[in-house]
Amino acid sequence: MKSINIISIFFCVSIIVASCGKNDDHEKDIPAGKLILNFEHFANGNELAFDEMKYTNTAGNKYEITEIQWFVSDVTLNKNNGSQQVLDGEKFAHYIDTNIPETNRWMVADEIPTGEYTSISMTFGIKGEKNAPLMYTDPPESDMLWPINLGGDQGGYHYMKLNGFWMNKDNQREPFNFHLGVGQERDVDNNITGFIQNWFEVDLPFSAFSISANETKLVSIRMNVEKWWDQPNIYNHDDIGGKIMQNQRAMHMGIENGKSVFSIGTINSVKE
Amino acid sequence: MKRFITFGIALPAFFAFVMWACSSDNNNENLTTDTFSPTPYQIPEAKYFPKNLNIPIDNPMTVEGVELGRFLFYDGRLSGNTSKDLLMSCATCHIQENGFEVGMSHPKFINGKTFGLPSEKFPEGQPTPNYMLPLVNAVYNHNGYFWNGFIHESNDFRGNEELNIPSENDFHFKNIESVVWMSITSPHEMNSTIEKSVAAIDAIPMYKKKFKSAFGTEEVTYDRISKAIAQYVRSIVSHNSKFHKYLRQEAELTVQEKRGHDLFFSEDADCFHCHGGSVLMTTNEYFNNAKDITFDLEDRDRHSISGDAMDIGAYRAPSLINIEITAPYMHDGRFKSLDEIIGFYSEGLVYSDYVHPLMKNVRQQGVQLNDEDKDALKAFLLTLTDHELINNPQYSCPPEIKGWSGQ
């Protein structure tokens, strides 16, 4: 009996090992390419010039930008048949910091099956259920903390910090922090009674692309900074002031405008 | 304002240890590698603290190295002197009970103003250019040391003839190892020479065994002195303030402390953008925080390192851990108390073209806190004191050194 049992075990193990091997081979056989996302920051159609008081928004405020730090997450590739691939192989969110040029480029870890993709969509910021306080322990991501007293347990990090200066109504150069994240519901005494998720999804126009086996596609995603203050809401720094983390009305204007902020720059095949 | 962040990949202690064992230092003929087996030292893990540690690959931490470093940190003979009137150790200024700063009540360094050992030119000692920074949680910092971030992983000054820098190890200005020998030779600190200090330590019999345990050889070199003290400094971690325990749900804040917490972590007092990004209570970034209108371009500010005009008047945002006991404040020690510093951020800001945009209340002279808010903010800041750290015998002066510490 013992020898039968040993043979049975050997037989079963052999089948398991063989089937595992087949799966590996099968996965290797799926033709796939790679994707690089490159994040650009533009203003009025040109590359953003930092620290220069050279821009004017629709409200008539002259302004300059010092730095932009933001999260994109759940980047999704959409196919004509309705299927989707969410890029979350290595991480579901990517941090972009104009002070750290390396962050502008995201070498996506996911294998991208060959074929035609009709569009790319993404989340600006991080969805509430994934935005856990103190989930990032190391900088620079940890420095994006959005305090729990302002965001609850689904608002752990800023979606974006956009810092700069504007010429105020007294013609003085004044700092502003256009910071977006979870907003607060407040009662008449200004006590917080709830939280408002402000992340939003973006369907990038003209983002169709194809990818073939072993091809690397470079997709440039562009933030057009001037549109944060343009439409549908004309955002006037003189009216709103330099800080908005505790001003849901201002953040809401920002996120409504934000849906038209992003566009595709270029899509190219590159050698990596 | 390009940040000099190096995207360091975490160097697990084990990997570093293996690499170190293969490093050239261990090829020294004096090493008895067959018996040299130091014990790896692990930085204790704490919830929410960074995982990416700044431990150079050529100086992994060992229990024996940290212990040797502690002895050397407290030994005033490191200054090359044996006369008890002329001793200076790291601990002369970096005092444990003051959060490893000099503090306000030092009998010699009045109001926290430090100076070096006397020289012909400076019989009373040359004043140290800037006031002190906390010597705590350095192992978590990858964004440079000193107020301006001069010491940085991206540096390599070895053999720089223009600056007359030797080409040997640890003259790279990359990390704490360089800070050690800089402190030994600086005229406004120990005011010694490497040869003199190495000889002074080499003459102390007890160190033979300690160097052997830490480095596999009895030979005292400046390189090993630097490495050992750097290991000890990296071991100084603070995880256990009341605030940190509150985050871990091990302690409760009082109503007033919680109010201060909420002010700190909001745009009402707006401390957290520079000081609260992580549990380190600093971003380790550099800011012009609106305290001056004019600037001396000879100052050792961030601009002196980056060359970026936007960094004029910018200095590191220091960690606020132990802020209760680390006065005076700012790089020039201009504020002597928490009340003064809270008052500054409330109604003392001044505009310059170089002010960082995070100082968004500068046109209103500050965040304009009322007295009740100021008291609450102060109460919260007091929760950042780590009493366990400042009383931990693991970091204290070894009994063998008592009398030689220069304290």
HADDOCK unambig.tbl for C-alpha pairs under 7 A between the chains (distance, minus, plus):
assign (segid A and resid 99 and name CA) (segid B and resid 1 and name CA) 6.43 0.50 0.50
assign (segid A and resid 99 and name CA) (segid B and resid 2 and name CA) 4.60 0.50 0.50
assign (segid A and resid 99 and name CA) (segid B and resid 3 and name CA) 5.56 0.50 0.50
assign (segid A and resid 100 and name CA) (segid B and resid 2 and name CA) 6.60 0.50 0.50
assign (segid A and resid 100 and name CA) (segid B and resid 3 and name CA) 6.33 0.50 0.50
assign (segid A and resid 134 and name CA) (segid B and resid 48 and name CA) 6.39 0.50 0.50
assign (segid A and resid 137 and name CA) (segid B and resid 48 and name CA) 5.45 0.50 0.50
assign (segid A and resid 137 and name CA) (segid B and resid 49 and name CA) 5.66 0.50 0.50
assign (segid A and resid 137 and name CA) (segid B and resid 50 and name CA) 4.69 0.50 0.50
assign (segid A and resid 137 and name CA) (segid B and resid 51 and name CA) 6.85 0.50 0.50
assign (segid A and resid 137 and name CA) (segid B and resid 278 and name CA) 6.91 0.50 0.50
assign (segid A and resid 138 and name CA) (segid B and resid 50 and name CA) 4.74 0.50 0.50
assign (segid A and resid 138 and name CA) (segid B and resid 51 and name CA) 6.67 0.50 0.50
assign (segid A and resid 138 and name CA) (segid B and resid 52 and name CA) 6.76 0.50 0.50
assign (segid A and resid 142 and name CA) (segid B and resid 277 and name CA) 5.84 0.50 0.50
assign (segid A and resid 142 and name CA) (segid B and resid 278 and name CA) 5.72 0.50 0.50
assign (segid A and resid 143 and name CA) (segid B and resid 277 and name CA) 3.96 0.50 0.50
assign (segid A and resid 143 and name CA) (segid B and resid 278 and name CA) 6.14 0.50 0.50
assign (segid A and resid 143 and name CA) (segid B and resid 283 and name CA) 6.24 0.50 0.50
assign (segid A and resid 144 and name CA) (segid B and resid 277 and name CA) 6.38 0.50 0.50
assign (segid A and resid 145 and name CA) (segid B and resid 277 and name CA) 5.45 0.50 0.50
assign (segid A and resid 147 and name CA) (segid B and resid 265 and name CA) 5.76 0.50 0.50
assign (segid A and resid 149 and name CA) (segid B and resid 262 and name CA) 6.42 0.50 0.50
assign (segid A and resid 163 and name CA) (segid B and resid 357 and name CA) 6.04 0.50 0.50
assign (segid A and resid 164 and name CA) (segid B and resid 357 and name CA) 5.71 0.50 0.50
assign (segid A and resid 165 and name CA) (segid B and resid 357 and name CA) 6.70 0.50 0.50
assign (segid A and resid 174 and name CA) (segid B and resid 363 and name CA) 6.62 0.50 0.50
assign (segid A and resid 175 and name CA) (segid B and resid 357 and name CA) 4.67 0.50 0.50
assign (segid A and resid 175 and name CA) (segid B and resid 359 and name CA) 6.94 0.50 0.50
assign (segid A and resid 175 and name CA) (segid B and resid 360 and name CA) 4.76 0.50 0.50
assign (segid A and resid 176 and name CA) (segid B and resid 357 and name CA) 6.33 0.50 0.50
assign (segid A and resid 176 and name CA) (segid B and resid 360 and name CA) 5.80 0.50 0.50
assign (segid A and resid 177 and name CA) (segid B and resid 358 and name CA) 6.68 0.50 0.50
assign (segid A and resid 242 and name CA) (segid B and resid 360 and name CA) 5.94 0.50 0.50
